[in-house]
Amino acid sequence: MPRPLPSGHGWIPIANGALDVRDCADFDRAADVLVVPTTPSEAICLVGDGAALWRRLITAAPLPPTAVTPDEQAILGHLHDIGLVALGASHPARITELHPPTLSSPLHELVYALVARVAASHGIPCVFTKGPALHLQGLRDREHSGDVDLWCDPARLDELADALAPWGWHRAPDPWRGTTVHHTVTLVPEQWGCEIDVHRRFPGLVLDDDSAFALVLRDAVLVRYGAVDVPVPAPATHAVLAALHAVRPLIGAGPRSSHDSAAARTFLSRAEGSVARARELGAVPALRDELEPLAEPGSLDADAGGTPRDWVWRQQSDHVRAYWMAMSAETWPMRARLIVRFLWPPDDVALASAHHAGHAPTSARRARLVRLRRGIRDWMQRRR
């Protein structure tokens, strides 16, 4: 005979994200609750009796097993098997409210919720940057973004990337893997349709990675996506980061355009305190031209020193010069490995590079040869 539950224990609704989609035009009329289970899975849409019972738990939990019918008990057993209910007095993934989507894409919103839950479950601090939060904070007019960007504890970037793998993302091929040269790791979706960029730093800041992340985390604010609290930068901080992203150098692109500079000024002008935050974050050297109209004359002089991270090498006219400069901080043994990796990359890097360049090689070896010829040709053209 099963042991009776202690007082105060019962059924609790749990999820890594949940949305009320009854009135969403993109869903079937029968759709009710869109949820992400607490066990690795895609989003699931609850309908009928299952949705009604799960909704009931939101306000009634912990619901004693004695308060449900045999039919409801069978439904709860199934929901338990897929990670949507738990027996107990509390649960870290408990859902306490259910609301319609905040974002125009419910699935995109649930990715934010899921990633925030996974990071929290591993104790990895993170802040979600750019994306729809910029719109919610009044910093940009466009609402939607194609992927999810987050900045996590730099020392735990690989740990978070690995933790998201069971949920349906794998790391994109990266020739810089094993170094701290590249500022981000891109996670490619297998089912979700939404890439995730996990940052170890934000290009354009003078501060070291740990100090910059600590400052951004210090005054992060919470937004509610999919019934989960998601940390995002405070508006002034977010404006500075968005401005840096707008004017970031691209290899071979030349000086920043007036359009990019205007976009950066717009971000900065829409957030009170953006000049002070740019000074604190060490963003003045990269954004001085855009900050000058908003600052007191001469007030930026004391903060104009230092070299923005990932800035100078990205300003180079070709990839050969850029990559050589980027790897200059690495040890000579690592530089040697990187040189070999760039000249004759692993299969996945070679094939990804060919695809990015618009080629469809028949083999990884063929992709390497095409890549090598392309690099030599581009370098020779630049020299001329």
C-alpha positions in Angstrom: 0.0 0.0 0.0 1.5 3.4 -1.0 2.7 5.5 1.9 0.5 8.6 2.5 1.9 11.9 1.5 3.0 14.4 4.2 0.7 17.3 5.0 1.1 20.1 2.4 2.3 17.8 -0.3 0.4 17.2 -3.6 0.5 17.6 -7.3 2.3 20.7 -8.6 2.4 22.0 -12.2 6.0 22.3 -13.5 7.5 23.4 -16.8 10.5 25.1 -18.3 8.1 27.6 -19.9 4.3 27.9 -20.4 2.0 30.1 -22.4 -1.7 30.5 -22.8 -2.3 30.1 -26.5 -6.1 29.8 -26.6 -6.5 33.0 -28.6 -3.3 32.8 -30.7 -4.1 32.9 -34.4 -1.2 30.7 -35.3 -2.6 27.8 -33.4 -5.4 25.3 -33.9 -8.7 26.2 -32.2 -8.3 23.3 -29.8 -4.8 24.5 -28.6 -4.9 25.6 -25.0 -1.5 25.6 -23.2 1.9 25.5 -24.8 4.5 24.1 -22.4 8.2 23.0 -22.3 8.5 20.0 -20.1 11.2 19.7 -17.5 12.7 16.7 -19.2 14.4 17.3 -22.6 11.7 17.7 -25.2 10.2 20.0 -27.7 7.3 22.2 -26.7 4.0 20.4 -26.2 0.5 21.7 -26.6 -2.0 20.6 -24.0 -5.6 20.3 -25.0 -8.9 19.2 -23.5 -9.0 17.6 -20.1 -5.2 17.6 -19.8 -5.0 21.3 -20.3 -8.0 21.9 -18.0 -6.4 19.9 -15.2 -3.0 21.5 -15.6 -4.6 24.9 -15.4 -6.4 23.9 -12.3 -3.1 23.0 -10.6 -1.7 26.5 -11.2 -4.1 27.9 -8.6 -4.8 24.8 -6.5 -1.3 23.3 -6.0 -0.2 21.4 -4.1 -3.3 19.4 -4.9 -3.7 16.3 -2.7 -4.1 13.0 -4.7 -7.3 12.5 -2.8 -8.8 15.5 -4.5 -8.7 14.1 -8.0 -10.8 11.5 -9.7 -9.4 8.2 -11.1 -9.5 9.6 -14.6 -7.7 12.7 -13.5 -5.2 10.5 -11.7 -4.4 8.8 -15.0 -3.9 12.1 -16.7 -1.6 13.2 -13.9 0.4 10.0 -14.3 1.0 10.7 -17.9 1.9 14.4 -17.2 4.3 13.2 -14.6 6.0 10.8 -17.0 6.7 13.7 -19.4 7.9 16.2 -16.8 4.9 18.5 -16.4 3.8 17.7 -12.9 5.5 16.7 -9.7 4.4 15.4 -6.3 5.7 17.4 -3.4 5.3 20.6 -1.3 7.3 22.8 -3.8 9.4 22.6 -6.9 12.0 25.0 -8.5 10.2 24.7 -11.9 6.7 25.3 -10.5 4.4 27.4 -12.7 2.4 29.9 -10.7 0.7 31.9 -13.5 -0.2 31.6 -17.1 -0.5 34.4 -19.6 -0.7 34.9 -23.4 2.6 35.3 -25.2 4.5 38.6 -24.8 6.4 38.1 -28.0 5.0 37.8 -31.5 6.5 34.3 -31.7 5.4 32.0 -28.8 8.1 29.4 -29.6 10.8 32.0 -29.6 9.5 33.2 -26.2 9.7 29.7 -24.9 13.3 29.4 -26.0 14.1 32.3 -23.7 12.3 30.6 -20.8 13.9 27.3 -21.4 17.5 28.6 -21.6 16.9 30.7 -18.5 15.7 27.6 -16.6 18.6 25.4 -17.8 21.1 28.1 -16.8 19.5 28.5 -13.4 19.3 24.8 -12.8 23.1 24.6 -13.3 23.7 27.8 -11.2 25.2 29.6 -14.2 24.6 33.4 -14.1 23.5 34.9 -17.4 21.9 38.0 -18.9 19.9 37.9 -22.2 21.0 40.7 -24.5 19.6 42.4 -27.6 16.4 40.8 -29.0 12.8 41.7 -28.1 13.8 43.1 -24.7 15.2 46.2 -26.6 11.7 46.8 -27.9 10.1 46.3 -24.6 12.5 48.8 -23.0 11.7 51.3 -25.7 15.2 51.2 -27.2 14.3 50.0 -30.7 11.2 49.9 -32.8 11.6 46.4 -34.2 10.1 43.7 -32.0 11.3 40.3 -33.3 14.7 38.8 -33.5 15.8 35.7 -35.3 17.9 34.1 -32.5 18.5 34.3 -28.8 21.6 36.0 -27.4 22.8 35.7 -23.9 25.9 36.6 -21.9 26.9 34.1 -19.2 29.7 33.8 -16.7 32.7 33.6 -19.1 34.3 30.7 -17.2 31.1 28.6 -17.6 30.3 29.2 -21.3 31.3 25.6 -22.4 29.3 24.2 -19.5 26.1 26.0 -20.5 26.6 25.0 -24.2 26.9 21.4 -23.1 23.8 21.7 -20.8 21.7 22.8 -23.8 22.7 19.9 -26.0 20.1 17.5 -24.7 17.4 20.1 -25.5 18.1 20.1 -29.2 21.1 22.4 -29.9 24.6 21.5 -31.1 27.7 23.8 -31.3 28.3 25.2 -34.7 31.8 24.4 -36.2 34.3 26.8 -34.7 38.0 27.0 -35.7 38.6 29.1 -32.5 37.3 26.4 -30.1 39.7 25.9 -27.2 40.7 29.6 -27.1 39.1 32.7 -25.8 39.6 34.6 -29.1 36.0 34.4 -30.3 33.5 36.2 -28.1 30.6 33.8 -28.7 29.6 30.2 -29.2 26.7 29.6 -31.7 24.3 26.8 -30.9 22.5 25.4 -34.0 18.9 24.1 -33.4 17.9 20.6 -34.4 14.2 21.2 -33.9 13.4 24.5 -32.4 14.3 26.7 -35.4 16.1 29.3 -33.3 19.8 29.7 -32.9 21.4 30.6 -29.6 24.5 32.7 -29.3 26.2 32.3 -25.9 28.6 35.2 -25.3 31.7 35.2 -23.1 32.1 38.9 -23.6 30.6 41.8 -25.7 33.0 43.2 -28.3 33.9 46.9 -27.8 34.4 47.0 -24.1 37.8 47.9 -22.6 37.2 45.8 -19.4 38.3 42.2 -19.0 35.6 39.6 -19.5 34.8 38.9 -15.9 34.7 42.6 -14.8 32.4 43.5 -17.7 30.0 40.6 -17.1 29.9 41.4 -13.3 28.8 45.0 -14.1 26.1 44.0 -16.5 24.8 41.3 -14.1 24.9 43.7 -11.2 21.9 45.8 -12.3 20.1 43.3 -14.6 16.3 43.5 -14.5 13.8 40.7 -15.0 11.2 40.3 -17.8 8.6 37.6 -17.8 8.8 35.3 -20.8 6.7 32.1 -20.9 6.0 32.3 -17.1 9.7 32.4 -16.3 11.8 35.3 -15.1 14.4 36.1 -17.7 17.3 38.6 -16.7 18.1 41.3 -19.2 20.4 44.3 -19.0 19.1 47.5 -17.4 18.0 50.0 -20.1 21.1 52.2 -19.9 23.4 49.2 -20.1 21.3 47.6 -22.8 21.5 50.8 -24.9 25.3 50.8 -24.7 25.6 47.2 -25.7 23.1 47.7 -28.6 25.1 50.7 -29.7 28.4 48.7 -29.7 26.7 46.0 -31.7 25.5 48.5 -34.3 29.0 49.9 -35.0 31.0 46.7 -34.5 33.7 46.4 -37.2 33.4 43.7 -39.8 36.5 42.3 -41.5 37.0 44.0 -44.9 34.1 46.4 -44.5 36.0 49.5 -43.9 35.1 52.4 -41.5 31.7 52.4 -39.8 29.0 53.8 -41.9 26.9 56.9 -41.1 23.9 54.6 -41.0 25.4 52.4 -38.3 26.6 55.4 -36.3 23.1 56.9 -36.4 21.6 53.7 -35.2 24.0 53.7 -32.3 23.2 57.3 -31.4 19.5 56.4 -31.4 20.0 53.6 -28.9 22.1 55.8 -26.6 19.7 58.8 -26.8 16.7 56.6 -25.8 18.1 55.5 -22.4 18.6 57.9 -19.5 22.1 57.4 -18.0 23.6 55.8 -21.1 26.7 58.1 -21.1 27.5 57.3 -17.5 27.0 53.6 -18.1 29.3 53.8 -21.2 32.0 55.3 -19.1 31.6 52.7 -16.4 31.6 49.8 -18.8 34.7 51.0 -20.7 32.7 51.7 -23.9 33.9 55.3 -24.5 36.8 54.5 -26.8 34.6 52.5 -29.2 31.6 54.9 -29.0 33.2 58.3 -28.5 31.8 59.8 -31.7 28.3 58.6 -30.9 28.5 59.7 -27.2 29.9 63.2 -27.7 26.5 64.9 -28.7 25.0 63.5 -25.4 27.9 64.3 -23.0 29.2 67.5 -21.5 32.1 69.0 -23.5 35.3 67.4 -22.4 33.7 65.0 -20.0 34.7 61.9 -21.9 38.4 62.7 -22.1 39.3 60.8 -18.9 37.6 57.6 -20.2 38.9 57.6 -23.8 42.0 55.4 -23.1 42.3 51.7 -23.6 41.7 49.4 -26.6 38.2 47.9 -27.1 38.2 44.1 -27.1 37.7 42.4 -30.5 37.9 45.8 -32.2 41.2 46.3 -33.9 41.6 42.9 -35.5 38.0 43.1 -36.9 39.0 46.4 -38.6 41.5 44.7 -40.8 41.1 44.6 -44.6 41.3 40.8 -45.0 40.8 37.7 -42.9 44.5 36.7 -43.0 45.6 39.9 -41.3 42.6 39.8 -39.0 43.1 36.2 -37.8 46.8 36.7 -37.3 46.2 39.7 -35.1 43.4 37.9 -33.2 45.6 35.0 -32.3 48.6 37.2 -31.2 47.6 36.9 -27.5 47.7 33.1 -27.6 50.8 31.1 -26.8 53.0 30.0 -29.7 52.0 26.4 -29.4 48.3 27.4 -29.6 49.1 29.8 -32.5 50.7 26.9 -34.4 47.6 24.8 -33.9 45.4 27.6 -35.0 47.4 28.2 -38.2 47.1 24.5 -39.1 43.4 24.6 -38.2 42.8 27.6 -40.5 44.9 26.3 -43.4 43.6 22.7 -43.3 40.5 22.8 -41.0 38.5 19.8 -39.6 35.8 18.4 -41.7 32.9 20.2 -40.0 34.7 23.6 -40.2 35.6 23.1 -43.8 32.1 22.1 -44.9 30.5 25.0 -42.9 32.9 27.5 -44.4 32.1 26.3 -47.9 28.4 26.5 -47.2 28.8 30.0 -45.8 30.7 31.0 -49.0 27.9 29.6 -51.2 29.7 26.5 -52.3 28.4 22.9 -52.3 31.5 20.7 -52.2 31.3 17.0 -52.7 33.7 16.2 -49.8 35.5 17.9 -46.9 38.8 17.6 -48.7 37.3 19.5 -51.7 35.9 22.1 -49.3 39.4 22.6 -47.8 41.0 23.1 -51.2 38.3 25.6 -52.2 38.7 27.5 -48.9 42.5 27.6 -49.2 42.4 28.9 -52.8 39.8 31.5 -51.8 41.9 32.7 -48.9 45.1 33.0 -51.1 43.1 34.8 -53.8 41.6 37.3 -51.4 44.9 38.0 -49.7 46.7 38.5 -53.0 44.0 40.9 -54.2 44.3 42.9 -51.0 48.1 43.1 -51.4 47.7 44.5 -54.9 
